[in-house]
Amino acid sequence: EDGGVQHLLRNGFEIAGKGPMAGGIDYIFVSVGDWRYNKAKVGATHPSDHPSFSIQLHWNTKVPSKTHAPVCAPFQQWPSIDNGVTCGGCQALVLGKDYSHRCDSYCASFGHVCLAAAEEVDETCQEKSTYSCDTDFSFTSDMLCTCGLPRESEGESPPEEVTPAPSKDVAVPNEDVGAEIDCADFGQWPDIDGGVICGGCKALVLTGPYGNRCDQYCESFGHVCVDAAEEQEESCGVKAAYRCDEVIPETSDMLCTCGRVSSPPAEKPTSSGEETARAPDAEQPPIGALPPTMTSPMTCADFAAWPDIDQGVTCGACMALVLAAPYGGRCDQYCES
Protein backbone atom coordinates (compact mmCIF):
# COMPACT_ATOMS: atom_id res chain seq x y z
CA GLU A 1 0.00 0.00 0.00
CA ASP A 2 1.03 3.59 -0.59
CA GLY A 3 2.72 5.19 2.44
CA GLY A 4 0.28 8.10 2.41
CA VAL A 5 -2.68 5.72 2.48
CA GLN A 6 -1.21 3.84 5.45
CA HIS A 7 -0.57 7.12 7.27
CA LEU A 8 -4.20 8.17 6.95
CA LEU A 9 -5.51 4.75 7.99
CA ARG A 10 -3.41 4.86 11.13
CA ASN A 11 -4.41 8.39 12.06
CA GLY A 12 -8.17 8.41 12.30
CA PHE A 13 -9.31 7.99 8.70
CA GLU A 14 -10.93 5.17 6.75
CA ILE A 15 -11.43 4.45 3.05
CA ALA A 16 -15.01 5.33 2.09
CA GLY A 17 -14.56 4.58 -1.60
CA LYS A 18 -12.05 3.38 -4.18
CA GLY A 19 -12.02 4.33 -7.83
CA PRO A 20 -12.27 1.60 -10.49
CA MET A 21 -8.82 2.44 -11.89
CA ALA A 22 -6.51 -0.60 -11.75
CA GLY A 23 -3.97 -0.55 -8.95
CA GLY A 24 -6.07 1.36 -6.44
CA ILE A 25 -4.96 4.86 -7.40
CA ASP A 26 -7.99 6.95 -6.43
CA TYR A 27 -9.48 7.03 -2.92
CA ILE A 28 -12.00 8.98 -0.88
CA PHE A 29 -11.14 9.15 2.84
CA VAL A 30 -13.40 10.17 5.74
CA SER A 31 -12.72 10.52 9.45
CA VAL A 32 -13.54 7.31 11.35
CA GLY A 33 -16.95 7.25 13.04
CA ASP A 34 -18.08 10.64 11.77
CA TRP A 35 -19.70 9.62 8.49
CA ARG A 36 -22.06 7.03 7.05
CA TYR A 37 -21.74 6.29 3.35
CA ASN A 38 -22.95 3.96 0.64
CA LYS A 39 -21.08 2.09 -2.08
CA ALA A 40 -19.14 4.23 -4.53
CA LYS A 41 -20.83 4.95 -7.86
CA VAL A 42 -18.73 5.10 -11.00
CA GLY A 43 -19.27 8.08 -13.29
CA ALA A 44 -17.89 9.44 -16.54
CA THR A 45 -14.21 9.30 -17.51
CA HIS A 46 -13.94 12.13 -20.05
CA PRO A 47 -12.14 14.51 -20.04
CA SER A 48 -9.87 12.84 -17.43
CA ASP A 49 -8.08 9.55 -18.06
CA HIS A 50 -9.37 8.33 -14.67
CA PRO A 51 -13.02 7.26 -14.27
CA SER A 52 -14.83 9.50 -11.82
CA PHE A 53 -16.62 8.06 -8.80
CA SER A 54 -18.74 9.43 -5.97
CA ILE A 55 -20.23 8.42 -2.62
CA GLN A 56 -23.17 9.80 -0.66
CA LEU A 57 -22.13 10.99 2.81
CA HIS A 58 -24.32 11.38 5.90
CA TRP A 59 -22.94 13.17 8.96
CA ASN A 60 -23.24 11.04 12.10
CA THR A 61 -24.37 13.79 14.46
CA LYS A 62 -25.51 11.34 17.13
CA VAL A 63 -23.16 8.41 16.75
CA PRO A 64 -20.85 8.03 19.78
CA SER A 65 -17.10 8.07 19.29
CA LYS A 66 -14.96 4.93 19.15
CA THR A 67 -14.38 5.20 22.91
CA HIS A 68 -18.16 5.34 23.52
CA ALA A 69 -19.62 2.54 21.41
CA PRO A 70 -23.44 2.43 21.16
CA VAL A 71 -25.19 1.09 24.27
CA CYS A 72 -28.72 -0.25 24.06
CA ALA A 73 -31.24 -2.60 25.63
CA PRO A 74 -30.97 -6.32 24.74
CA PHE A 75 -32.64 -7.17 21.44
CA GLN A 76 -35.29 -9.22 23.30
CA GLN A 77 -36.73 -5.87 24.42
CA TRP A 78 -36.78 -4.32 20.93
CA PRO A 79 -40.28 -4.32 19.37
CA SER A 80 -41.21 -5.41 15.84
CA ILE A 81 -37.89 -6.99 14.79
CA ASP A 82 -38.43 -8.46 11.31
CA ASN A 83 -37.88 -12.25 11.32
CA GLY A 84 -35.38 -12.01 14.17
CA VAL A 85 -32.73 -10.23 12.07
CA THR A 86 -30.33 -8.49 14.49
CA CYS A 87 -26.97 -7.17 13.35
CA GLY A 88 -24.95 -6.32 16.45
CA GLY A 89 -23.81 -2.77 17.17
CA CYS A 90 -27.35 -1.91 18.38
CA GLN A 91 -28.75 -2.33 14.85
CA ALA A 92 -31.69 -4.50 13.74
CA LEU A 93 -34.05 -4.95 10.81
CA VAL A 94 -37.46 -3.73 11.99
CA LEU A 95 -40.97 -3.34 10.63
CA GLY A 96 -41.87 0.26 9.91
CA LYS A 97 -45.65 0.43 9.63
CA ASP A 98 -46.36 1.08 13.33
CA TYR A 99 -43.69 3.78 13.56
CA SER A 100 -44.55 6.05 10.60
CA HIS A 101 -41.83 4.16 8.67
CA ARG A 102 -39.17 6.24 10.47
CA CYS A 103 -36.23 5.03 12.57
CA ASP A 104 -36.36 8.00 14.96
CA SER A 105 -39.99 7.17 15.78
CA TYR A 106 -39.15 3.48 16.13
CA CYS A 107 -36.24 4.06 18.54
CA ALA A 108 -38.23 6.56 20.59
CA SER A 109 -41.00 3.97 21.06
CA PHE A 110 -38.85 2.11 23.63
CA GLY A 111 -36.88 4.98 25.14
CA HIS A 112 -33.91 5.07 22.73
CA VAL A 113 -32.58 7.59 20.23
CA CYS A 114 -31.86 6.88 16.59
CA LEU A 115 -28.18 6.75 15.64
CA ALA A 116 -28.44 5.59 12.02
CA ALA A 117 -30.96 4.45 9.42
CA ALA A 118 -30.58 2.38 6.25
CA GLU A 119 -32.36 0.27 3.66
CA GLU A 120 -31.29 -3.38 3.75
CA VAL A 121 -30.34 -5.87 1.03
CA ASP A 122 -32.55 -9.01 0.79
CA GLU A 123 -33.70 -9.12 4.44
CA THR A 124 -30.12 -9.10 5.77
CA CYS A 125 -27.89 -6.73 7.75
CA GLN A 126 -26.17 -5.52 4.57
CA GLU A 127 -26.93 -1.86 3.87
CA LYS A 128 -28.21 -0.99 0.41
CA SER A 129 -28.48 2.77 1.07
CA THR A 130 -28.06 4.94 4.16
CA TYR A 131 -30.45 7.70 5.22
CA SER A 132 -31.06 10.23 7.97
CA CYS A 133 -32.99 9.09 11.05
CA ASP A 134 -36.11 11.09 10.08
CA THR A 135 -36.38 9.53 6.60
CA ASP A 136 -39.79 8.11 5.62
CA PHE A 137 -39.27 4.44 4.60
CA SER A 138 -42.83 3.97 3.35
CA PHE A 139 -41.37 2.67 0.07
CA THR A 140 -40.40 -0.57 1.89
CA SER A 141 -41.89 -2.69 4.67
CA ASP A 142 -38.79 -2.76 6.87
CA MET A 143 -35.72 -0.70 7.70
CA LEU A 144 -32.34 -1.08 9.40
CA CYS A 145 -32.40 1.06 12.54
CA THR A 146 -29.50 1.68 14.92
CA CYS A 147 -30.84 2.72 18.32
CA GLY A 148 -28.95 3.71 21.48
CA LEU A 149 -29.77 4.73 25.02
CA PRO A 150 -29.73 8.55 25.34
CA ARG A 151 -26.84 10.29 27.08
CA GLU A 152 -27.06 13.62 28.87
CA SER A 153 -23.75 14.88 27.51
CA GLU A 154 -20.83 13.80 25.32
CA GLY A 155 -18.47 13.54 28.29
CA GLU A 156 -20.74 11.33 30.37
CA SER A 157 -19.66 7.74 30.93
CA PRO A 158 -21.74 5.13 29.10
CA PRO A 159 -24.78 3.83 30.99
CA GLU A 160 -24.71 0.34 32.39
CA GLU A 161 -26.14 -2.46 30.28
CA VAL A 162 -29.85 -2.96 30.74
CA THR A 163 -30.81 -6.41 32.03
CA PRO A 164 -34.22 -7.54 30.76
CA ALA A 165 -36.84 -8.45 33.32
CA PRO A 166 -37.92 -12.10 33.04
CA SER A 167 -41.09 -12.57 31.01
CA LYS A 168 -42.98 -15.40 29.37
CA ASP A 169 -41.01 -14.76 26.17
CA VAL A 170 -37.54 -14.80 27.74
CA ALA A 171 -36.11 -17.92 29.40
CA VAL A 172 -34.50 -17.40 32.81
CA PRO A 173 -30.84 -18.57 32.98
CA ASN A 174 -29.84 -21.25 35.48
CA GLU A 175 -29.12 -19.72 38.88
CA ASP A 176 -25.74 -21.45 39.27
CA VAL A 177 -24.30 -19.69 36.24
CA GLY A 178 -22.71 -16.24 36.74
CA ALA A 179 -23.90 -13.14 34.95
CA GLU A 180 -20.86 -13.19 32.64
CA ILE A 181 -20.95 -16.25 30.39
CA ASP A 182 -17.68 -17.85 29.33
CA CYS A 183 -17.53 -20.69 26.82
CA ALA A 184 -15.28 -22.55 24.43
CA ASP A 185 -14.69 -21.18 20.93
CA PHE A 186 -17.58 -22.01 18.58
CA GLY A 187 -15.16 -24.05 16.47
CA GLN A 188 -15.21 -26.62 19.27
CA TRP A 189 -19.00 -26.80 19.65
CA PRO A 190 -20.47 -29.99 18.13
CA ASP A 191 -23.34 -30.18 15.65
CA ILE A 192 -23.87 -26.48 14.93
CA ASP A 193 -26.64 -26.30 12.31
CA GLY A 194 -25.62 -24.53 9.11
CA GLY A 195 -22.91 -22.54 10.90
CA VAL A 196 -25.50 -20.31 12.63
CA ILE A 197 -23.83 -18.75 15.70
CA CYS A 198 -25.36 -15.83 17.57
CA GLY A 199 -22.64 -14.57 19.87
CA GLY A 200 -23.02 -14.51 23.65
CA CYS A 201 -22.26 -18.27 23.81
CA LYS A 202 -25.41 -19.12 21.85
CA ALA A 203 -25.73 -21.16 18.65
CA LEU A 204 -28.31 -23.02 16.57
CA VAL A 205 -27.60 -26.75 17.04
CA LEU A 206 -29.06 -30.07 15.94
CA THR A 207 -31.52 -31.68 18.34
CA GLY A 208 -31.37 -35.35 17.29
CA PRO A 209 -28.24 -36.55 19.10
CA TYR A 210 -29.24 -34.79 22.35
CA GLY A 211 -32.87 -35.76 22.90
CA ASN A 212 -34.07 -32.29 21.84
CA ARG A 213 -32.72 -30.84 25.11
CA CYS A 214 -30.17 -28.06 25.49
CA ASP A 215 -28.89 -29.29 28.87
CA GLN A 216 -27.85 -32.59 27.29
CA TYR A 217 -26.28 -30.77 24.35
CA CYS A 218 -24.19 -28.46 26.55
CA GLU A 219 -23.09 -31.30 28.81
CA SER A 220 -21.81 -33.22 25.78
CA PHE A 221 -18.77 -30.91 25.62
CA GLY A 222 -18.29 -30.05 29.28
CA HIS A 223 -20.57 -27.01 29.54
CA VAL A 224 -23.83 -26.23 31.32
CA CYS A 225 -26.99 -24.90 29.76
CA VAL A 226 -27.80 -21.25 30.43
CA ASP A 227 -30.74 -20.75 28.08
CA ALA A 228 -32.83 -22.72 25.58
CA ALA A 229 -35.21 -21.69 22.79
CA GLU A 230 -36.80 -22.64 19.49
CA GLU A 231 -35.52 -20.48 16.65
CA GLN A 232 -37.27 -18.58 13.88
CA GLU A 233 -36.52 -19.75 10.33
CA GLU A 234 -32.95 -21.02 10.86
CA SER A 235 -31.84 -17.73 12.45
CA CYS A 236 -30.93 -16.37 15.89
CA GLY A 237 -34.46 -15.05 16.38
CA VAL A 238 -36.37 -16.66 19.27
CA LYS A 239 -39.76 -18.17 18.43
CA ALA A 240 -40.39 -19.71 21.86
CA ALA A 241 -38.35 -19.99 25.07
CA TYR A 242 -37.89 -23.23 27.02
CA ARG A 243 -36.25 -24.47 30.19
CA CYS A 244 -32.83 -26.03 29.74
CA ASP A 245 -34.13 -29.48 30.79
CA GLU A 246 -37.25 -29.24 28.64
CA VAL A 247 -37.72 -31.19 25.40
CA ILE A 248 -38.12 -28.83 22.43
CA PRO A 249 -40.61 -30.80 20.33
CA GLU A 250 -41.12 -31.27 16.60
CA THR A 251 -37.97 -29.50 15.43
CA SER A 252 -34.61 -30.55 14.05
CA ASP A 253 -32.65 -27.75 15.70
CA MET A 254 -32.67 -25.51 18.78
CA LEU A 255 -31.00 -22.37 20.12
CA CYS A 256 -28.74 -23.32 23.04
CA THR A 257 -26.73 -20.98 25.24
CA CYS A 258 -23.91 -22.90 26.92
CA GLY A 259 -21.33 -21.73 29.44
CA ARG A 260 -18.57 -22.96 31.69
CA VAL A 261 -19.04 -22.79 35.46
CA SER A 262 -15.94 -21.66 37.32
CA SER A 263 -14.70 -24.09 39.93
CA PRO A 264 -14.29 -22.74 43.48
CA PRO A 265 -10.69 -21.88 44.38
CA ALA A 266 -8.70 -24.82 45.72
CA GLU A 267 -8.04 -24.81 49.47
CA LYS A 268 -4.51 -24.06 50.58
CA PRO A 269 -2.65 -27.32 51.40
CA THR A 270 -2.18 -27.94 55.12
CA SER A 271 0.96 -29.22 56.77
CA SER A 272 1.39 -31.97 59.38
CA GLY A 273 4.68 -32.10 61.26
CA GLU A 274 7.56 -31.73 58.88
CA GLU A 275 5.57 -33.05 55.92
CA THR A 276 3.43 -30.77 53.83
CA ALA A 277 0.33 -32.14 52.11
CA ARG A 278 0.83 -32.27 48.38
CA ALA A 279 -1.88 -30.74 46.25
CA PRO A 280 -3.38 -33.13 43.70
CA ASP A 281 -2.07 -32.86 40.17
CA ALA A 282 -3.54 -29.79 38.52
CA GLU A 283 -6.24 -30.54 36.02
CA GLN A 284 -5.67 -29.58 32.44
CA PRO A 285 -7.61 -26.44 31.47
CA PRO A 286 -10.76 -27.16 29.46
CA ILE A 287 -10.66 -26.78 25.70
CA GLY A 288 -11.05 -23.13 24.72
CA ALA A 289 -10.08 -21.81 28.18
CA LEU A 290 -8.32 -18.45 28.40
CA PRO A 291 -4.52 -18.47 28.80
CA PRO A 292 -3.30 -18.19 32.43
CA THR A 293 -2.24 -14.56 31.84
CA MET A 294 -5.80 -13.56 30.92
CA THR A 295 -8.22 -13.21 33.83
CA SER A 296 -11.29 -12.18 31.85
CA PRO A 297 -12.69 -12.57 28.32
CA MET A 298 -11.37 -10.29 25.60
CA THR A 299 -12.99 -6.87 25.28
CA CYS A 300 -13.12 -4.57 22.27
CA ALA A 301 -14.99 -1.64 20.75
CA ASP A 302 -18.45 -2.28 19.31
CA PHE A 303 -18.30 -3.70 15.78
CA ALA A 304 -20.00 -0.52 14.52
CA ALA A 305 -16.71 1.27 15.21
CA TRP A 306 -14.55 -1.27 13.33
CA PRO A 307 -13.44 -0.12 9.86
CA ASP A 308 -13.70 -2.10 6.61
CA ILE A 309 -15.81 -5.04 7.85
CA ASP A 310 -16.51 -7.15 4.75
CA GLN A 311 -20.24 -7.36 4.01
CA GLY A 312 -21.07 -6.89 7.70
CA VAL A 313 -19.73 -10.34 8.69
CA THR A 314 -19.03 -10.36 12.45
CA CYS A 315 -18.40 -13.52 14.45
CA GLY A 316 -18.62 -12.48 18.10
CA ALA A 317 -15.70 -12.75 20.58
CA CYS A 318 -14.05 -9.67 19.04
CA MET A 319 -13.58 -11.32 15.63
CA ALA A 320 -14.78 -10.12 12.22
CA LEU A 321 -14.14 -10.66 8.51
CA VAL A 322 -12.35 -7.53 7.24
CA LEU A 323 -10.86 -6.25 4.01
CA ALA A 324 -7.15 -7.00 3.72
CA ALA A 325 -5.90 -4.55 1.08
CA PRO A 326 -5.81 -1.33 3.12
CA TYR A 327 -3.74 -3.03 5.84
CA GLY A 328 -1.13 -4.91 3.85
CA GLY A 329 -2.95 -8.21 4.37
CA ARG A 330 -1.98 -8.18 8.08
CA CYS A 331 -4.28 -8.37 11.10
CA ASP A 332 -1.83 -6.52 13.37
CA GLN A 333 -1.90 -3.49 11.10
CA TYR A 334 -5.69 -3.67 10.87
CA CYS A 335 -6.14 -3.75 14.66
CA GLU A 336 -3.65 -0.90 15.17
CA SER A 337 -5.54 1.27 12.68
Secondary structure as the mmCIF struct_conf table of DSSP 4:
data_model
#
loop_
_struct_conf.conf_type_id
_struct_conf.id
_struct_conf.beg_label_comp_id
_struct_conf.beg_label_asym_id
_struct_conf.beg_label_seq_id
_struct_conf.end_label_comp_id
_struct_conf.end_label_asym_id
_struct_conf.end_label_seq_id
HELX_RH_AL_P HELX_RH_AL_P1 GLY A 3 LEU A 9
TURN_TY1_P TURN_TY1_P1 ARG A 10 GLY A 12
STRN STRN1 PHE A 13 LYS A 18
BEND BEND1 PRO A 20 MET A 21
TURN_TY1_P TURN_TY1_P2 ALA A 22 GLY A 23
BEND BEND2 GLY A 24 GLY A 24
STRN STRN2 TYR A 27 SER A 31
TURN_TY1_P TURN_TY1_P3 VAL A 32 ASP A 34
STRN STRN3 TRP A 35 TYR A 37
STRN STRN4 LYS A 41 VAL A 42
TURN_TY1_P TURN_TY1_P4 HIS A 46 PRO A 47
BEND BEND3 SER A 48 HIS A 50
STRN STRN5 PHE A 53 SER A 54
STRN STRN6 LEU A 57 TRP A 59
BEND BEND4 THR A 61 LYS A 62
TURN_TY1_P TURN_TY1_P5 LYS A 66 THR A 67
BEND BEND5 HIS A 68 HIS A 68
HELX_RH_3T_P HELX_RH_3T_P1 PHE A 75 GLN A 77
BEND BEND6 PRO A 79 SER A 80
STRN STRN7 ILE A 81 GLY A 88
TURN_TY1_P TURN_TY1_P6 GLY A 89 CYS A 90
STRN STRN8 GLN A 91 LEU A 95
HELX_RH_3T_P HELX_RH_3T_P2 LYS A 97 TYR A 99
TURN_TY1_P TURN_TY1_P7 SER A 100 HIS A 101
HELX_RH_AL_P HELX_RH_AL_P2 CYS A 103 ALA A 108
TURN_TY1_P TURN_TY1_P8 SER A 109 GLY A 111
STRN STRN9 VAL A 113 GLU A 120
BEND BEND7 VAL A 121 VAL A 121
TURN_TY1_P TURN_TY1_P9 ASP A 122 GLU A 123
BEND BEND8 THR A 124 CYS A 125
STRN STRN10 GLU A 127 TYR A 131
TURN_TY1_P TURN_TY1_P10 CYS A 133 ASP A 134
TURN_TY1_P TURN_TY1_P11 SER A 138 PHE A 139
BEND BEND9 THR A 140 SER A 141
STRN STRN11 ASP A 142 GLY A 148
BEND BEND10 GLU A 152 GLU A 152
TURN_TY1_P TURN_TY1_P12 GLU A 154 GLY A 155
BEND BEND11 GLU A 156 GLU A 156
HELX_LH_PP_P HELX_LH_PP_P1 SER A 157 PRO A 166
STRN STRN12 SER A 167 SER A 167
TURN_TY1_P TURN_TY1_P13 LYS A 168 ASP A 169
STRN STRN13 VAL A 170 VAL A 170
HELX_LH_PP_P HELX_LH_PP_P2 ALA A 171 ASN A 174
TURN_TY1_P TURN_TY1_P14 GLU A 175 ASP A 176
BEND BEND12 VAL A 177 VAL A 177
BEND BEND13 ALA A 179 GLU A 180
HELX_RH_3T_P HELX_RH_3T_P3 PHE A 186 GLN A 188
BEND BEND14 TRP A 189 PRO A 190
STRN STRN14 ILE A 192 GLY A 199
TURN_TY1_P TURN_TY1_P15 GLY A 200 CYS A 201
STRN STRN15 LYS A 202 LEU A 206
BEND BEND15 THR A 207 THR A 207
HELX_RH_3T_P HELX_RH_3T_P4 GLY A 208 TYR A 210
TURN_TY1_P TURN_TY1_P16 GLY A 211 ASN A 212
HELX_RH_AL_P HELX_RH_AL_P3 CYS A 214 GLU A 219
TURN_TY1_P TURN_TY1_P17 SER A 220 GLY A 222
STRN STRN16 VAL A 224 GLU A 231
BEND BEND16 GLN A 232 GLN A 232
TURN_TY1_P TURN_TY1_P18 GLU A 233 GLU A 234
BEND BEND17 SER A 235 CYS A 236
STRN STRN17 VAL A 238 TYR A 242
TURN_TY1_P TURN_TY1_P19 CYS A 244 ASP A 245
BEND BEND18 GLU A 246 GLU A 246
BEND BEND19 GLU A 250 GLU A 250
BEND BEND20 SER A 252 SER A 252
STRN STRN18 ASP A 253 GLY A 259
HELX_LH_PP_P HELX_LH_PP_P3 ARG A 260 THR A 270
STRN STRN19 SER A 271 SER A 272
TURN_TY1_P TURN_TY1_P20 GLY A 273 GLU A 274
STRN STRN20 GLU A 275 THR A 276
HELX_LH_PP_P HELX_LH_PP_P4 ALA A 277 PRO A 286
TURN_TY1_P TURN_TY1_P21 ILE A 287 GLY A 288
HELX_LH_PP_P HELX_LH_PP_P5 ALA A 289 PRO A 291
TURN_TY1_P TURN_TY1_P22 PRO A 292 THR A 293
BEND BEND21 SER A 296 SER A 296
HELX_RH_3T_P HELX_RH_3T_P5 PHE A 303 ALA A 305
BEND BEND22 PRO A 307 PRO A 307
STRN STRN21 ILE A 309 GLY A 316
TURN_TY1_P TURN_TY1_P23 ALA A 317 CYS A 318
STRN STRN22 MET A 319 VAL A 322
BEND BEND23 ALA A 324 ALA A 324
HELX_RH_3T_P HELX_RH_3T_P6 ALA A 325 TYR A 327
TURN_TY1_P TURN_TY1_P24 GLY A 328 GLY A 329
HELX_RH_AL_P HELX_RH_AL_P4 CYS A 331 GLU A 336
#
